[in-house]
Amino acid sequence: MRYLNPKADLTFKRVFGEHPDLVMSFLNALLPLAPGQEITDIEYLPSEMVPENPLRKNSIVDVRCKDQKGRQFIVEMQMIWSPEFKQRVLFNASKAYVRQIGTGEEYELLQPVYSLNLVNEIFEPELEGYYHYYNLVHVEHSNKVIDGLQLIFVELPKFNPHTYAEKKMQVLWLRYLTEINEKTREVPSELLANPEVKKAVTALEESAFTEAQLLGYEKFWDIISVEKTLYNSAIRKGLAEGMEKGIAEGMEKGLAEGIEKGIEKGIEKGKTEEQRLIACNLKKQGIELQIISQCTGLSMEEIRTL
């Protein structure tokens, strides 16, 4: 049996965009929901998260939905990381939050928006954990929280089921995303033992897709490769231009500072020579060395050598 990678546009939307039971299980496993706040029903919403950067227009896959309570959930698969991605996530979550009510409606109608972002690259290398949860908390009293926006980022390359002790379903779903791909010939028994994950695995079977869909799947990975190359090239070009500009500015600044210091040194040297000349003339006239020193600022030892 051959399988497709669940992180691609075609497969991600097939599994989590067409099966409410699977996306509910996935969200309940990955979101920081309090006991009794689990998702029990789901309604899909139109996808409208369009990335602004043309270099990565195909690298973001998203599924949007809400439950009966009105809570909204944005699930994104981010194939290529970029520094502005966090701001983009915050912007889109804020937009979804604001659009819940119209002008004149009560703020009490607002429900939380959860943004779950699965990132296929490491973007927090200095941190050990792969799970990053952001919300609005009091700086001094972290138990004081303003409900509204809940932002979660998962660094998939950091996930290792043998070193983390999260709840079972979170481990199973993350193993599903990180272990199943085109090279998989035998699915781990732990994944197949869970009905929901097994259903998600079955949805990845290559035989379940048409030839046209498989061509689109291959094109997706080609595009991701091209976008990654373009993005990395843009970074390298930016770094090169920044270094070139920095060197030029540094040389210009260095030259200016050198000229300034040279002038200062020249003035200082000139003043010293003038003082020595005055001291020499005063000495010839028989003026006491102590008086000459007070007038010129030269030491008595220097005056004696003149």
Secondary structure, 3 states (H helix, E strand, C coil): CCECCCCCHHHHHHHHCCCHHHHHHHHHHHCCCCCCCCCCCCEEECCCCCCCCHHHCCCEEEEEEECCCCCEEEEEEECCCCCCHHHHHHHHHHHHHHCCCCCCCCHHHCCCEEEEEEECCCCCCCCCCCEEEEEEECCCCCCCEEEEEEEEEEEHHHCCCCCCCCCHHHHHHHHHHHHCCCCCCCCCHHHHCCHHHHHHHHCCEHHHCCHHHHHHHHHHHHHHHHHHHHHHHHHHHHHHHHHHHHHHHHHHHHHHHHHHHHHHHHHHHHHHHHHHHHHHHHHHCCCCHHHHHHHHCCCHHHHHCC
